[in-house]
Amino acid sequence: MSTPTGEERDRVDPEEETEPGTTPDERREEPALPHVEGIVGGPDRPTHVAVVIPAKDEAERIEATVRAAAGIELVDLVVVVDDGSTDATAAIAKGAGAVVVRHRSNQGKAAAMLTGAQLVALRDEAERADGGDRFSEELLAEPRVAGHTGPLPVIGAADAPPRALLFLDGDMQESAAEAAPLVDAVLRDGVDMAIALLPAQEGAAGFGMVVKTSREGIKRATGWEPQQPLSGTRCMTREVWEACQPLAPGWGVETSLSIDAVNAGFWVKEVPCDLHHRATGKDLRGQLHRAAQLRDVMRALARRRHVQPPEIIPEEPTGE
C-alpha cells in the first residue's frame, strides 16, 4: 500500500469540507493490534462509553443521530448539548432518548463539549455513590462492640472506572452507528484517543488551508502528522480528557486535543469510519465558517506549548 502525498492528504478533511478526499485504499496504513475479545486494560480503563453530541439547530437530523449512537455496543448514555438552538433540537433529542442540557445562547463547540463531559462526570459520580449497575450487598458478620447491633452492608463497585467519551456531530444521522470502530479501539485495543478518518463528503468544497495549518502546527508541536487534524469525531478515556484541559476555544478544540494528548504520552490513533455529515459549501456561509475555523486554529496553535502557527499560503481551488 502506498503512502499518500501531502497534496492527497490535504483533500481528506471532514470538518473543513475540503476537496474530494482519498479513498480508504489510498490511506496510510497503521500497524494494527490483534483483535482482543472483551475489554482490555487495568481497573482504570473504561468499560462503557458515553456519547456527547454538541448540536445547534439540528431538529431535522438529531433524532436519527441519537438513535444510531445509542445502538453502538457498550454505549449506555447519550448526552445532547443544545448550544443555543432556535428550533426543536432539544425536545426531539429528549424524545429520542438522550439526556439533554441546554445553553441559553450559542457558546461554541468547545464549550458544548465541556458541558457534555461535565454532565457525564456527574452521572459517573452519582452511579458510583449508588454502587452502579453492578451494585451488590452482602452481610458480613462483625464482632459485637458497644454501639454495634449487627452485621454491616458492604457496597461493591464503588471504584467503577469512568466512562469513555465519544464525541459525535449532531448531523450524522444513521451513519453515527459507524463510529463503533472508535469505541472498539479504546475499549478493546487500549488506544487512549481514537480519531475518525472520514471518507470524502459529498458536496464538500474548500481549499485545504485550515487543514494544512492545523496539520503542520500539530507536527511542529508533537512530531506526529495526522491525516485529518480537524476531525471532531473522537473517542477517548476520561484520563485523556482531563489531561487536555483547558480546551482551546471554538473550532481550535480538535487541534489542541491532539497536541495535548500526544505530548502527554497517550496513544492517539486515526481509525477509518464510514461517517457522513452535512458538507460546508463555497457560499458566503461556508467561507465565513472556514474563516472562523482558521482564526480558532491559529489561536490554539499559538497558545499550545508555545507553538508558532505555520505561515499561511493561500492556494487556488483545483476545480475537483
N, C-alpha and C positions, 0 to 999 in steps of 0.2 A: 504494500500500500504506500503510495507516495505522500509526501508531506506537502500541504497546500502552500502556495506562495503567500507573501504578505498581502498582495493585491486580492487573492482569492479569499483570504480570511476577512478582509475588510468588507466583504459583501454578505456577511453572515450574522448580522446583529438583529435580534428580535425586538429590542426595546427602542432603538433609534430608528428602526424601519429603514434599513439601507437597501441597496440594490439587491437583486435576487442572489441568494446565498448558495453555498456549496451544498451538494447532496451528502447524505450520510457516508456514501462510499468515498467521498473526497476528503473527509475529515481526518485529522491526525489520530493515529492510534495511541491509546494509553495502555500501559500494562494492566491487564485485568486480574483481579483477585479471583481465586477459585470460589465458586458459589458455596455459601455456607448455609446449611439448613438451620433456621431458627436465629434467635438474637445472639449477637456476639458481644464480648466485652465484659468488664467488671461490673460491680454493683452501681457505679455511677453512670453507666451507659443507659440511654433511654430504651424503653420497651414499647412505647406508644408515641403517637405523633398528634400534635395539634396543628390544624391548618389555620393560617391567618390570611384573610383576604381584604386588603385595602380597596375601597370602592367608592367611586363618585359618579352619580347619575348612570348607574348600570342596571336600571329596572328591567330592561329587556333581556339581559343576559345573566343576571346574578342567580336566578333560581337554578338554571341548568348547571352553573358553575358550582354552587353549593352542593347539589345532589351528587354530582360527579366526584367532587373532592371527598365527600363523606363515604363514598364507596371504596376508597383506596384502603387496602389492607393495613391494619394497625392504626388507622386514623380513628380516634374516638372523641374528637372535639373539633368543631369548625366555628371559627370566630370571624365575623364580618365587621370591619370598621368602616362605618359610613362617614366619609370625610366631607361633610357639608353638602350632601346631595340635595337637589331641589325636586327630585322625583320620589317614587315609592321604593327606592332601593332597600331601605331598612325594613319596611314592612314585608316585602317579598322575601328577603333573606331570612327573616324570622319565620315566616310561613314555611320555608323550605327546610327548617330545622337548625339553622345557625343560631349561635349566641351573638347578639348584635349590640354594639356600642356605637354611639354617635358623637361626632364632633359638630358643634353648632355651626362652625364655619370651616372652610377648607384650610387645613393645616399643612398639607403636603404629604408626600408618600412616606418619608422617613418618620414623621410624627404619627401617621396611621399605623405603621409597622410597630412602633414603640408602644402605642396604646394597646394593640392586639397582644403583643408579647407580655405586657404587664397583666392583662386580664387572664392570660393562660397561667402566669405565675401565681396569681391569686387562687385560681382553681386548683393548681397543684398543691399549694399550701393547705387549702381547705380539705382536700381529699386525704392528704397525709394526716391531718389532725383527726379525721374521722376513721382512719385506718384504710381508706380507699376501697376499691372494688375487692381487694383481697383481704378485707378485714376478717380477722378471726379472734375468737375469745376463748381462752381456756382458764380453768381454775386450778391454781397451784396451792397445795397445802403449805401453810406457813406456821411456824411455831407461834403459839399464842403468847402475846405480851400485853402489857397494860394498854388499854385503849384499842386493841385489835380484836374484832369479833369473828373473824373467819377468813377464808381464802380470798385472795385478791384477783381481779381480772387482769390478764396480760393482753395488751393490744399489739397485733403484729402489723407488718407492712408500713410502719411509721417512717421508714427510711427509703420508701419507693423513690426511684430516680425521677427527676422532672421530665416532662415530655420534650421530645424534639420539636422544632418549629419548622413548618413548611409554609413558605410564603408563595401565594398564587395571585395572579391578576384576576379581577372580577369579570373580565370579558372572555375568559377561555371557554366557557360553556362546557359541552360534553367532553372536550379534549382535556379538561383538567384531570381526568382519570389517568391520562398518560404521564402524569408526574410520579407515578408509582416507582419507577426506577430510582428516583432520588431517595425515596423512603428506604428502599432496599439497600442502597449504597450506605446510608447512615446506620440503619439498624442491623443490617446483616453483614455488611462488609467492613464496618468500622471506620468509614470515612467521616470526617468531622464536619465538613461543609460540602455538600453536593450541589453543583450549579447546572441548570438545564441548558443543553445545547439545542436550540430550536431549529427546525428546517426553515427554508426561505418562506416568508409570509406573503401570501397573495396580496397584491396592491401596495406593497411596501415601496417607498421611494425616498432616497436620501443620498447624500454624497459620502457618508462614512467618516466625516470629520470628528464627530463626537466619539465614535468608536475608537478611532486611531488615538485620539487624545487620551482616553481612558486607558487603552491597552498599553501605550508607551509609558504612561505615568506609573501604572502598576508594575511594569517590567523594571523601571528605574528604581522603584521603591523596594521590590522584593526579589527580582531576578526571574520571576515567573511571568510568562506571556500567555494570557488567556485568549481563547478564540473569540468568545462573546463576553467581553468585560461588563456590558450593561444588562446582562440577563438578570432579571429580578426574581425569577422562579428558582428558589433555593431552599434546601432542607439542611438544617444544622442543629447541633446539640445546644442545650442551654449554656453549657460551658463556653462554647464559641461565641454565642450571642453576648454573654456578659463581658467577655474579653474584648469585644469590638465596640464597647460603649466609651464615650458618647458617639452616636451616629453622626455622620455628615448630614446636613440638612438637604431636603428636596431630592432632586434626581442624582445627587452625588453619593447616595447611600450605598449603591452596589459597589462603586469604586472603593469607598472607604472600608466596606466589609471585607473585600478581597485583600486589600493591603494589610489590614489589621490581623486577619486570620492567618495569613501566610507568615507574617513577621512574628506572630506569637507561637509559631511552630506547629500549627494544626495542619491536618491533611485536607487539602482543598482539591476537589476533582470535578471536572466538567463531565456531564453524563448526557448522552443523546436522549431526547424525549420528543415525541411527536405531538407537540403542543401548538395550539393556534390561537391567535387573538386578533383583535381589530388592528389593522395597519394604519400607520400615520402617512398621509399623502403629501403631495407637493403644494397644497394650497396654503393660504396665509396661516391658517391654524396650525398646520403641520410645521411650517417654518418657525413659527413662534415657539412651538413645543421643542424643537431641536435647539433653538437659541437658548431656551431656559435650561435644557439639559447641559449644553456646553458650559454655560455660566456655573452651574452647580458642580459639574465635574472638575472644572478648573479650581473652584474654591476647595473642593475636597482634596485635590492633589496638593494644593498649597498648604493645607493645614495638617495633612497626614505625614508624620515623620519628616517634616520639613522638606517635602518633595517639591521640586520646581516643575510646574507643568511644562510639557514639551512645547516647542514652537508650533503654532498653528499654520498650516499651509493649505489654503483653500484649493479645492480641486473642482474641475469641471465635471458635470454629470457624464456618464459613459453612454447614456441612451439605452441601456439594457432595461 
